[in-house]
Amino acid sequence: MVWVSWLLMAAVAYMAGYISNLVVIGGSHPLEAIMVGVLIGAALRNFGLIPAGLKEGLKKFEVPLLWGVVMLGAGFTPEIAKAEPISLVIIFVTMSVGFWFIYLLGRAGKLPDKLSSLLSVGTTICGGSAIAITGPLIKAKEEEVSYAVTTVTMMGFLALLIYPHIGKLIDMSQTAFGIWAGTAIHNTPLVIGAGYMYGDHAGQVATMVKLTRNIFMIPVALLISLWYGRRKAIEKRMGKKEVLKAFPWFLFGYFVMALFRNLRFFTPAWVVNFVKLGKFLVAVGMAGIGMNTDLRNLKNLGMRPLVVGSLAAVVVALISLSLIGVFSGEIHTPDGMVP
């Protein structure tokens, strides 16, 4: 039934694009298709309109989304890479300061030690994926992993809806917003969604920055494991198969497509079609995220993890935004953009 679930996600993504194109204010389309798709999907889930038999297949939303990321590699241009040296500095500082701040904040809020660590790694690196990898390594309880994943996902979902509007309010350039989304939002799908809601160039930059940030996922998880004194037989608790499965291999697909585009293996028409397909597949995945968002989980979390998770997301966003302001003169933007 997985393919039926994907068809439902595709139908919602198509409907979202149709609605987005219908609404025109001042010559522009204020409703982004990605946001509309997420909201439609969330409405279907929370009003109980999704057949029970499709819910398992909807959890596979990352498949079309990650293929969409690969296709979007065809839209990469050398100008996008100019943001990378600065983004590396912002990634490193955001991860280092953010991790310890969030951990200490969690401990001050009397959260369990391991839950504080999971919130830290999930917020500063790669959302639920980083938490899922780190949890078994530090022998966290199932409810701690569940709390952390749900909190980080909810905060990322809110960031998807809010950050593009903040970016426009403070007149961020496409490049600057892409760096901010790539370093301040936790989950890869939500980073990509927020980036493309802001603009095509912002989406490409956000994707590049987030994929770079994802590379730190496994090394940091292993360092945390050592920090908890689990120095023996790491391979027994997380075998090579699990490590390989967790590694973001779609990263290579993105870079291969980018390489082919810049070596002129693709005609301009192919590039346009690849990017269109990629954006649609991302929209399909984002619709799936909406359909997997059960707002009742907020009630099950309790207030402390939610408060700490909210503050953590704000702190990471402010650290990233401050660093972007410091390096604003070194951030290159496409012609016509305001740094």
C-alpha positions in Angstrom: 0.0 0.0 0.0 3.1 2.3 0.1 2.5 3.3 -3.5 -1.1 4.3 -2.7 0.2 6.5 0.1 2.6 8.1 -2.3 -0.2 8.8 -4.8 -2.1 10.5 -2.0 0.9 12.6 -1.1 1.3 13.5 -4.8 -2.4 14.4 -5.1 -2.1 16.8 -2.1 1.1 18.3 -3.5 -0.6 18.9 -6.9 -3.6 20.4 -5.2 -1.4 22.7 -3.1 0.3 23.9 -6.3 -3.0 24.5 -7.9 -4.3 26.5 -4.9 -1.0 28.5 -4.7 -1.4 29.5 -8.4 -5.0 30.5 -7.9 -4.2 33.1 -5.2 -2.7 36.3 -6.7 -2.2 39.5 -4.7 -0.3 42.4 -6.1 0.9 40.3 -9.0 2.5 37.7 -6.8 1.5 34.4 -5.3 1.6 34.9 -1.5 0.7 31.3 -0.7 3.7 29.0 -1.1 2.7 25.5 -2.5 5.0 23.8 0.0 3.3 25.5 3.0 -0.2 24.8 1.6 0.7 21.1 1.1 1.9 20.8 4.7 -1.2 22.4 6.0 -3.5 20.3 3.9 -1.7 17.2 5.0 -1.8 18.2 8.7 -5.5 18.9 8.4 -6.2 15.5 6.8 -4.3 13.8 9.6 -5.8 15.7 12.5 -9.4 15.6 11.3 -9.1 11.8 10.9 -9.5 11.8 7.1 -6.6 9.5 6.2 -7.5 5.8 6.0 -5.7 3.8 8.6 -4.3 1.4 6.0 -2.3 4.3 4.4 -0.6 5.6 7.6 2.2 3.2 7.5 3.0 4.0 3.9 2.9 7.7 4.6 5.9 7.3 7.0 7.9 6.6 3.8 7.6 10.3 2.8 11.4 10.7 2.8 11.7 8.5 -0.3 10.2 11.0 -2.8 11.6 13.9 -0.9 15.2 12.7 -1.0 14.9 11.8 -4.6 13.7 15.4 -5.0 16.8 16.6 -3.3 18.9 14.6 -5.8 17.1 16.1 -8.8 17.5 19.6 -7.4 21.3 19.1 -7.6 20.8 20.0 -11.3 20.0 23.5 -10.3 23.3 24.0 -8.5 25.5 26.8 -9.8 29.0 27.9 -8.7 27.5 31.1 -7.2 25.8 28.9 -4.6 29.1 27.5 -3.4 30.3 31.0 -2.5 28.1 30.8 0.6 29.9 27.6 1.8 33.1 29.0 3.5 31.0 31.3 5.7 28.4 28.6 6.3 31.1 26.3 7.7 32.0 28.8 10.3 28.3 29.4 11.2 27.7 25.6 11.3 30.6 25.0 13.7 29.9 27.9 16.0 26.1 27.2 16.1 26.7 23.5 16.8 29.3 24.1 19.5 27.6 26.9 21.4 24.1 25.6 20.8 24.8 22.1 21.9 26.1 23.0 25.3 23.6 25.8 25.9 20.7 23.5 25.2 22.2 20.7 27.3 22.7 23.0 30.3 19.2 24.5 29.7 17.7 21.0 29.9 19.5 20.2 33.0 18.5 23.5 34.6 14.9 22.6 33.6 15.3 19.3 35.5 15.0 17.2 32.4 16.7 13.7 32.4 20.4 13.9 31.5 20.0 11.8 28.3 16.9 13.6 27.2 18.8 16.9 27.5 21.6 15.4 25.3 19.1 14.1 22.7 17.4 17.5 22.5 20.9 19.1 22.0 22.0 16.8 19.2 18.6 16.9 17.5 18.4 20.7 17.6 22.0 21.4 16.5 22.5 18.7 13.9 19.9 16.7 12.1 16.6 16.5 14.0 15.0 13.1 14.4 17.8 11.3 12.5 20.5 12.5 14.9 18.3 11.6 17.9 17.5 8.1 16.4 21.2 7.4 16.0 22.3 8.8 19.3 19.6 7.2 21.4 20.8 3.6 21.2 24.5 4.7 21.6 23.8 6.3 25.0 21.1 3.7 25.9 18.4 6.3 26.2 14.9 5.1 27.2 12.3 4.8 24.4 10.1 7.5 25.9 13.2 9.8 26.0 13.8 9.2 22.3 10.1 9.7 21.5 9.9 13.0 23.6 13.0 14.4 21.9 11.9 13.4 18.3 8.4 14.8 18.8 9.7 18.1 20.4 12.3 18.7 17.7 9.9 17.8 14.9 7.2 20.2 16.2 9.7 23.0 16.6 11.0 22.4 13.0 7.4 22.4 11.7 6.8 25.8 13.3 10.1 27.1 11.9 9.0 26.1 8.4 5.8 28.2 8.8 7.4 31.2 10.5 11.0 31.7 9.4 10.3 32.6 5.7 8.0 35.4 6.9 10.7 36.6 9.4 13.3 36.6 6.5 11.0 38.7 4.4 10.2 41.0 7.3 13.9 41.8 7.9 14.7 41.8 4.2 17.2 38.9 4.1 18.8 38.1 0.8 18.2 34.7 -0.8 21.7 33.6 0.2 21.5 34.8 3.8 18.2 33.2 4.3 19.4 29.9 2.8 22.3 29.9 5.3 20.0 30.7 8.1 17.5 28.0 7.2 20.3 25.5 6.7 21.9 26.2 10.1 18.8 27.0 12.3 16.2 24.5 11.3 16.7 20.9 12.4 15.2 18.4 10.0 16.5 18.2 6.4 13.0 18.1 4.8 11.9 21.2 6.7 15.1 23.1 5.8 14.6 22.3 2.1 10.9 23.3 2.4 11.6 26.6 4.1 14.4 27.4 1.7 12.2 26.9 -1.4 9.4 28.8 0.2 11.7 31.8 0.3 13.0 31.4 -3.2 14.8 29.0 -5.6 18.3 30.3 -4.8 17.6 30.2 -1.1 16.4 26.6 -1.5 19.6 25.6 -3.2 21.8 27.3 -0.6 19.7 25.9 2.3 20.1 22.4 0.8 23.8 22.7 0.4 24.3 24.1 3.9 22.1 21.4 5.5 23.8 18.6 3.7 27.1 19.9 4.9 25.8 20.1 8.5 24.5 16.5 8.2 28.0 15.2 7.7 28.7 15.9 11.4 25.8 13.6 12.4 27.6 10.3 13.0 30.9 11.7 14.4 29.0 13.8 17.0 26.8 10.9 17.9 29.9 8.7 18.5 31.6 11.5 20.6 28.5 11.7 22.7 28.6 8.0 23.2 32.2 8.3 24.4 31.1 11.1 26.7 28.7 8.8 28.4 31.5 6.3 28.9 30.3 3.8 26.3 33.8 3.2 25.0 33.6 -0.5 24.5 32.2 -2.4 21.5 30.5 0.6 19.8 30.2 -1.6 16.7 28.2 -4.1 18.6 25.6 -1.6 19.5 25.6 0.2 16.2 27.0 -2.2 13.5 28.4 -1.2 10.2 25.0 -1.9 8.5 23.3 0.7 10.8 26.0 3.2 10.2 25.8 2.9 6.5 22.0 3.0 6.6 22.1 6.2 8.7 24.6 8.0 6.5 22.9 10.6 4.1 23.8 8.9 0.8 21.5 11.1 -1.1 24.2 13.8 -0.5 26.3 12.1 -3.2 23.4 12.0 -5.7 22.9 15.8 -5.2 26.6 16.4 -5.9 26.6 14.1 -8.9 23.7 16.0 -10.5 25.4 19.3 -9.7 28.7 18.0 -11.3 26.9 16.9 -14.4 25.0 20.2 -14.7 28.2 22.2 -14.4 30.1 20.0 -16.8 27.3 20.7 -19.3 26.1 17.1 -19.5 22.6 18.4 -19.3 20.9 20.7 -21.8 19.2 23.8 -20.4 15.8 22.1 -21.0 16.9 19.1 -19.0 18.1 21.3 -16.1 14.7 23.1 -16.1 12.8 19.8 -16.1 15.0 18.2 -13.4 14.5 21.2 -11.1 10.8 21.2 -11.7 10.6 17.4 -10.9 12.8 17.9 -7.9 10.6 20.7 -6.5 7.5 18.6 -7.0 9.0 15.6 -5.3 10.0 17.8 -2.4 6.4 19.1 -2.3 5.2 15.5 -2.2 7.5 14.7 0.7 6.4 17.9 2.6 2.7 16.9 2.1 3.7 13.6 3.7 5.2 15.4 6.7 1.9 17.2 7.2 0.1 13.9 7.1 2.4 12.5 9.8 2.0 15.5 12.1 -0.4 14.6 14.9 -1.0 17.7 17.0 -2.2 15.6 19.9 1.5 14.7 20.6 2.0 18.2 22.1 -0.4 17.1 24.9 1.5 13.9 25.5 4.9 15.6 25.7 4.3 17.6 28.9 5.5 21.1 29.2 9.1 20.9 30.3 10.6 19.2 27.2 8.4 21.5 25.0 9.6 24.6 26.7 13.2 23.6 26.6 12.8 22.5 22.9 11.2 25.9 22.1 13.9 27.9 23.8 16.6 25.7 22.1 15.2 26.4 18.7 15.1 30.1 19.4 18.6 30.1 20.7 20.0 28.3 17.7 18.1 30.6 15.3 19.4 33.7 17.1 23.0 32.4 17.2 22.9 31.7 13.4 21.2 35.0 12.6 23.7 36.9 14.7 26.6 35.3 12.9 25.0 36.0 9.5 24.9 39.6 10.5 28.5 39.6 11.5 29.6 38.1 8.2 27.0 39.9 6.1 29.7 41.7 4.1 31.3 38.4 3.1 28.0 36.7 2.0 27.8 36.7 -1.8 24.3 37.2 -3.3 23.0 36.8 -6.8 22.9 39.9 -9.0 20.2 42.3 -7.8 19.9 40.8 -4.3 20.5 43.0 -1.2 23.0 41.4 1.2 
